[in-house]
Every structure is written in structure tokens, then in C-alpha cells.
Amino acid sequence: MNIDLLTSEELEKLRELILAADNIVVCSHVSPDGDAIGSSLAWSEALRLFGKKPIIIVPDQFPDFLRWLPGIETIVRYDKRSDEADAYIADADLLFCLDFNELSRTDVMKASLSAARGDKVLIDHHLNPSIDTVLTVSHPSLSSTCEMVFRIVWQLGLFDKLGRKYASSVYCGMMTDTGGFTFASSRPEIFFIICQLITKGIDKDKIYRNVFHTFSENRLRLQGYVLYEKMKVLADGHAAYFTLTRDDLKRFQYVKGDSEGLVNMPLQIKGMQLSISLREDTERDNHILVSLRSVDNFSCNEMAAEFFNGGGHFNASGGKLFCSIDEAVKITEKAILAYESKLK
């Protein structure tokens, strides 16, 4: 099966960039998820085969359910070690931008990355990349950045030299960005990749448990609270939304990652096509984090761009609102009403 992504010219350019670089930084987006962390760790494993010592930098905290990933202790958090991270970025002659399409998605790192003197290479699966790079590898139709990393590593001829650490990170990222291979994962290439990863000795069932079966009691009670108390169903049962206020988060002793996957829950209702989560930021006033998920042919990406200052994928998008939670609810209900004719 041919899973190559790069032209021969792009492949050679990538190889030359890596070989010529003395200092390499690998970075990802704010609130890094399984795909961002998995692709960063996996790509760094591949870079070490070139004799490089890449530094992974992320803007802020990643969820606790990813702490089992091999090598995660080496990641530099910008919000905790900004001076050190700034120095790494300034010294880098090559920067890999993984799993984000514009520098604004790196939040507190944006200024430092914008000022970086090193060449940038983008590897990403989001729409409309806008980063100034010497090489852009953008494939929005693919399941995840981890899938892209696997394909590039395979094309470079490095897969046979890599082990379980690499395979675990790639599988985790692909699994989390497809909801356990329940969406954006119907192409045969994905299952070819999974077969190859299993040859490295990964335990895919344990990886699933490490990610999805490590919730605290408070997280499970939060889930029940959202479904019973907070979920609002509109558009004749085809759309739903819920809010999480600071008081809600405090009540259930929220930690980062506890809201992961909640936005998918309403989609289990028969006939439901759209689910929206509105979560108050715990630090910034009038800052609402929006997640949108949809099924079938409803594009939540369009709604995210039009109403929530966001974007993303066809069936999985995000955005932000700079207002109170009550105002955010009004905007959400307006958005659902505007798209009601498409929710059938």
C-alpha cells in the first residue's frame, strides 16, 4: 500500500533541512491534546535517528491522562519555563510546527515563534494553514497529525529502526483524534498503519485504558451532572449544548482534561447531529472556550468560523467567545437557529 505524502523534492528538502540543523525545536498548540503530544514525541524519536537532540515545547499543561506516554517528562512547558523556552526557540535553526495551522494557536508562544530566526516546517491536518514556512505539509483530509508523522517517517525509511516508544505515541494520537477510531477513520490506510504499529509490540487495549479509563470519581460525576442538569436540546432534537461555569468546575474539583470528550456525549442521542460545549476559562474573565462536534454531513467548522471566532475540521471544531457565559448561550442559540434548516 502506498502511503507516501511527500513528493520526491519535498522529501529530499526535508532530509536536507534536518541534516543541516544543529538546534531543532518541535512545538504544538495551546492546550495540547493526544495528537499534539503524540506527534511531537513520535517525530522527536525519528529526529534522533539523524543524530539530533530536538527540544519539545508546548504552550501550557497537557491532560493528566497523557502522562504515561514515554518521553513526556522531557517536554518543556512554556508557561512554566518561558525564559528557557524562549532561548531554545531563539537558538533553533529549524522549528517543526505540529498540529496547528496558525501561530495564534500557540497562544503565549506566538511572539517568540514569530520572532524566531530558524526555518519553519509545518506538519498539520487543519484547514487553511497560514504559517510562513520553508516546507508546508498540510493534509486536512487525514485523521490526525500522528498519521501524517507515521507516513513521513515511513517514507523516510526510518520505521524499521524505531520501537515501541514511537509506536505508542503515534497510536495514541491517532486514537484520540478519531474518538477511538469512531470518526474520520474509514480509510484502509489507517488500519494498515495500525497493523504496522502493532508489530512494534504496543498493547493497543492498554493504551485505550490509559486514556479513556483513568477518570477520577469527580470527572464521572461531572459527566452525569452535564447530561442530567446542563444539557439543552434544540432544533427538534438535532442539536444540543451545555455550559460549564467556574462554579461548576470548582464544585467537581476540575483538573485539566476532565472536560475531554464531554462534548461527544449528546451525539449518542438518536437523531442528534450537533453538540456544543461552552466552558468558562478558570483564569480569564469573559473568556469562553467553545467545542463543537457533529456527525454525518453537518459542518460544524462553518458554524465555528461564523459564530465562535474559530474553525477546525468538518465534524470537530473549536472557538472562543469574549463575553459572559449568559451572552455565550444567546450566541449559541442564535447559531443553532441560523443552521436549523441544515439540522435534519
N, C-alpha and C positions, 0 to 999 in steps of 0.2 A: 504493500500500500504506500502510495506517495503522499507524504505529509509535509513536504518542504514548503516553507513560507517565503524564503528569500530568493531573489534572482541570483545568478552566479556573481554578478557585480556587487550586489549588496552583501552577499556572504563574504566575499573577499575584502570588502571595505570594513566590515565588522571585525574580521580577523586582524586586519592591519591596525585598526584603532586599538584593539585590546593589546596586541603585542607591543605597540609603541607607548602605551600608557605606563607611567610609573606609579601614579596615585589614582585609584578608582573609587568612586562613591556610588553606591546603589541606594536610591531613595524611593519612597512611595507616598501615598496620600494621607491626609489627616484622618484620624480615627481608622487606622489600618485594620483591614479585615483579613480573613483567611487567605484570600487570593493575593492581597498586597504583601503580607508577611511570607506566605508560602513561595511566591515567585521571587521575592528578594533573597530568601535563604537558598533556594534552588539555584538561581542564577549565580550567586556568590560561590556556591560549590563548583559550578562549571568554570568560573573565572580562575579558581585556584589551580585548575589543571593547566592553565597558561603560566603558572608561577606567580600569579598576582595575589595581593592581600587586600581585597575590597573591604570597604567600611560601609555597613548598612546604617542608614539614618532614617528615622521616621519622625513625623512631627510631634506625636503625642502617644498616649497609652494605647496598647492593644488589649483585646479582651483576655480575661484570665484563662478561657478555655483553649487558648493557643500556646500556653506556657510550656506544654510538653514537647513542642517542636524542637528537634535537635538544632543547636546553634543559636537559639533565640536569645540566650544570655549575652551574645556578642553585639546585639543591636543597640545603637545609640539613640536615645530619645532626645529630640531637640528641646522639648520643653523642660527637661531636667538638666541638660548639659549643652546649653546653647553656645557658649564660648568655644568649647571643644568641637562641636559640630560645625560652627562657622569656620573654624580653622581647617577642618577636613575638606569642607566644600571649597574654600578659597584655594587650597593647595591641589585640588583634584585637576588632573588634565583630561579626565574622562568621567562623565556622570551618566549613569543609567537611570532613566525616569520610568518606573514600572507602575502600571495600573492606574495612571491618571493622564488626562488629556490636556490639562492646562495648569499653569503654575499656581493659580489661585486655589487649587485643590490641595496644595501643601500648606495652606494657612500660614502659620508663624514662620515657615521656612521660605516663603515666597521671595522675600527681599534678598536673602542670602543666595538662593538659586538663581535669581535674576542677575545678580552681580557676578556670578561665577565665571571665571575665565576659561574653564575647561570645555571641551566639546561635549555636547549632549546627544544621547541616543534614547529614543522613545520606543518602549515596547508596551503596547496597550491595546485594549479591546473596546474602548469607549468611542462614541461618535465625535466627529469634528475636532481632531487634535489641533492645537494652536501653539505648541511649544516650538521655539526656534532650535532646530536640531541639525546635525550633520547626517543623521540617518533616522528616519521615522518608520517604524514597523507597526502599522495600525490595521487591525482586522476586527471591526465591530461585530462581525458575524460569528466569531468564535466564542466559546463558552467562558473563557477566562484568560487572564494573563499567564497563569500557570500552564495552560495548554500551549500558549504561544512559546513560552520558555522551553517546554519539552520539545516542540517541533524544531526550534532553532538549535538546541543542544544536539538533537538527533541529526540535523543537517550538518552540523559541525563535526560529526563523527565522534562525539565525546560520550555518548550514552553508556557504552560498554565499560568505560573507565570509572563510572560513578556508581555509588552504592545506595544503601537503604536510606541514609540521611537525605539525599537528594530526592529519592522516590517518594518518601513520606511527605516532604514539603509540597511537591507537585500534586500528589493525590489530594492532600488536604485542601489546597487552593481550588482545585477543580471541583471537589466535592462541595465545598461551602458555597461557591459561586453558582452552583446549579441546584442548590437545595437538596443535596444528596442525590444528584442526577435525576431530578424530577422535572426540570425545565432547562431549556437551552442545551439539551444533551441528546438529541436524537440522531446525530450523525455517526456513521460507523467508525470514523477516525477516533472519536473519543474512546470507544471501547477497545480499539486497537492499542491506544496509549495506556489504558488501564491494564490491559494484559501485559504490556511491557513492564510497567511499574511493579506488578506483582512478581515478576521474575527476580526482582531485587530483594525479595523477602519481606515486603511490607505486610502487615496484618490490617487489611482494609476494614475489617469489622471493629478492631480495636481503635483505629483512627476515628471511625464514626462515633464510637462510645466516648472517646476522649473529647470530642467536640460537642456532641448533642446530648450526652448523658452525664454531664457534670454540673448540672444546675443545683443551686442552693435551694433550701426549703423556701426562702423568701422569693426566689425567682419563680418557683412554681405557683406560689400564692399570688404573685403579681400577675401571672398569666390568667389565673382564674378570675381575678378582680377585673382585668381588662375585658374579658369575654362576658362576664356577668353584669358588671356595673358601667363600663365605659363605652362599649361598642355601640355605635349608632348605625342603623341600616337604612339606606335611602334608595331612591331610583327603583322602586318596586322590587327590592331585594337583590339588585345587581351591584350595589356599591355600599361600602361601609367605611367608617373612620372611627378613630378613638384618640383621646388625648391622654397624655401623661404629664401632670403638673409637677412642680418641685415638691409639693406636699405629698403627692402620690409616691414619688421616688423616695422621699425621706421615710415615708410610712413603711415601705418594703425594703429599706436599707439597700438601696440601689448601688450596684457597682458596675463599672463599665463592662458591657457585654450582656447585661441582664435583659436588655430590650431586644437583643438579637433574635430574629425570627418571629417576633410577636406580630409583625405586620402581615405575615403569611397566614395567620390563623383564620381570619374571616373568610379566606378563599376556600376553606373547607365546606362552606355552606353551598348547597346546591344552587346553581344559577348565579353565584357571586362572580363578578368579573374584575372588580377593582377594590383594593384595600389601601387605606391611607393612615399613617401614624403621624401624630403631632406630639413632639416631646419638647418640653421646656428645657433649655440649657441650664445646667446646675450652677454655672458661674456667671453667665452674661444675661443681663436683663433684656426683655423684649427680643429674645433670640429663640426662635422655634425651629427645631430640626424636623424635617419632613421626609418620610419614606413612603414610596408608592410601589405597589405590586399589582400586576394584572395577569390575566390569563387570556389565551386564545388571541384574537386579533384586535384587542383593545390596546392602544398605545398610551401607556402612562407617561412615556417620555414627552409626548406633546403637551400633556397637561402640566407636567413638571416645569417645562420651559415657559408656558403661558401664564401660570398662576403662582408658581413657587420658586422662581429665580433659580431653577435647577435644570436637570437633564439626566441623561444616563442611557439605559437600554430600553428596548421596546416594552418589555414586561417588568423591568426593575429599574426604578429611578429614584432620585432624591432631590432635595432642595432645602431652602431656608426662607423663613419669614422673619421680618424685623418688626415685631408687633407683640401685643399681648396674646395670651392663649385664646381669649374670647374673640379677638379680631381674627385670629388664625382659623377658628371654627367657622366664622362667617365667610372667609375666603374659600375655605374647603367646600362648604355647602354651595357656594356660588359656582365653584369649579365643577362640582358633580352635576349641578343643574345645567351648566353650559354644555356638558358632554352627555347628558341623559339620553339623547336620541341614539347615541352610539353604544349605550349600555343595554344590550338586549340579548 
